[in-house]
Amino acid sequence: MQLRAAGRAIAIAALLLCALPGNAADRSLEYAVKATFLYKFAPFVEWPSSAFEQSNAPFVLCIVGNDPFADSVEKTIASQRVGDHAIILRRLAVADPKAGCHLLFAAGSPAQTVAEELDTVRGAPTLTVTDSGDPTPGIIQFVVIDGRVNFDIDAAAAAANHLTISSKLLALAHSVTQGARR
């Protein structure tokens, strides 16, 4: 089990080293890398048992608002699992606490801002992720530094949502704060 976790940590570290091309036409590569991160974050987060109706209930990954991923997420999660949980993808126009999202990528839209999407699941066992440049960061926020996709983590926000983030993931983060970003 430890070897498997170490392998995941190495995979995430390798993604951090992937330089992204600088032109707008290659933003699809940026979002393919980010889609992989979404899937790879999950094994490094502990959800309370109450987050799943049954021990084999699916892990629900939600993309809310304007979806920047195209089909990258589907390709990335195809036949993947988070522990004993098959991964299902839900695309939502607006955040809905009844959607059962375990991981929510808040993209914002004219119907609902990123801040409103995050407020909808605040306090629920949901790992929130936002994109680089969003003024309201989620628990994890992507940042692009020197052409590389990185991420920042707000550990206090994770705790407020009843989530425990592995020290391995915290060590890979560009920065870890205790609530100062909100």
RAPE-V452630 format. One record per backbone hydrogen bond with DSSP energy under -0.5 kcal/mol. CO is the residue of the C=O (numbers start at 1). NH is the residue of the N-H. E is the energy in kcal/mol with one decimal. If there is no record, write none. Layout:
((CO NH E) (CO NH E))
This chain:
((1 5 -2.1) (2 6 -2.4) (3 7 -2.2) (4 8 -1.9) (5 9 -2.3) (6 10 -2.2) (7 11 -2.1) (8 12 -2.3) (9 13 -2.5) (10 14 -2.5) (11 15 -1.8) (12 16 -1.8) (13 17 -1.0) (14 17 -0.6) (15 18 -1.4) (17 19 -0.7) (18 149 -0.6) (23 26 -1.4) (24 27 -1.8) (25 28 -0.5) (26 29 -1.0) (26 30 -1.2) (27 31 -2.4) (28 32 -1.7) (29 33 -2.3) (30 34 -2.3) (31 35 -2.2) (32 36 -1.7) (33 37 -2.1) (34 38 -2.3) (35 39 -1.6) (36 40 -2.5) (37 41 -2.5) (38 42 -0.9) (39 43 -0.5) (41 44 -2.0) (42 45 -1.9) (44 166 -3.3) (45 47 -0.6) (46 164 -1.8) (48 51 -2.3) (49 52 -1.5) (54 57 -1.6) (58 60 -0.6) (59 61 -0.7) (59 88 -2.7) (60 62 -0.6) (60 102 -2.7) (60 103 -1.9) (61 90 -2.5) (62 64 -0.5) (62 105 -3.1) (63 92 -2.7) (64 107 -2.6) (64 108 -0.6) (65 67 -0.8) (66 68 -0.6) (69 72 -2.4) (71 75 -2.0) (72 76 -2.1) (73 77 -2.6) (74 78 -1.1) (77 80 -2.7) (80 87 -1.3) (81 83 -0.6) (82 85 -2.0) (84 86 -0.5) (85 82 -2.9) (86 59 -3.2) (88 61 -2.9) (90 63 -2.4) (90 92 -0.6) (92 65 -2.6) (96 99 -2.4) (97 100 -0.7) (102 127 -3.2) (103 62 -3.3) (104 106 -0.7) (104 129 -2.6) (105 64 -2.8) (105 107 -0.8) (106 131 -0.5) (108 66 -2.8) (109 112 -0.5) (112 109 -2.0) (113 117 -2.4) (114 118 -2.7) (115 119 -2.3) (116 120 -1.6) (117 121 -0.8) (118 121 -0.8) (118 122 -0.6) (119 122 -0.7) (121 124 -2.2) (124 126 -2.8) (126 128 -0.7) (127 104 -2.9) (128 140 -2.4) (129 106 -2.5) (130 142 -2.7) (131 134 -1.8) (135 137 -0.7) (139 154 -2.9) (140 130 -2.2) (141 152 -2.6) (143 145 -0.6) (143 150 -3.5) (145 148 -1.6) (147 20 -3.9) (148 145 -2.5) (148 150 -0.5) (150 143 -2.1) (151 174 -3.3) (151 175 -0.7) (152 141 -2.3) (153 155 -0.8) (153 177 -2.7) (154 158 -1.7) (155 159 -2.2) (156 160 -2.2) (157 161 -1.1) (158 161 -0.6) (158 163 -2.5) (159 162 -1.9) (163 165 -0.5) (164 46 -3.0) (166 170 -2.3) (167 171 -2.1) (168 172 -0.9) (169 172 -0.5) (169 173 -0.9) (170 173 -0.7) (175 153 -2.5) (177 155 -2.3) (177 156 -0.6) (179 182 -1.0))
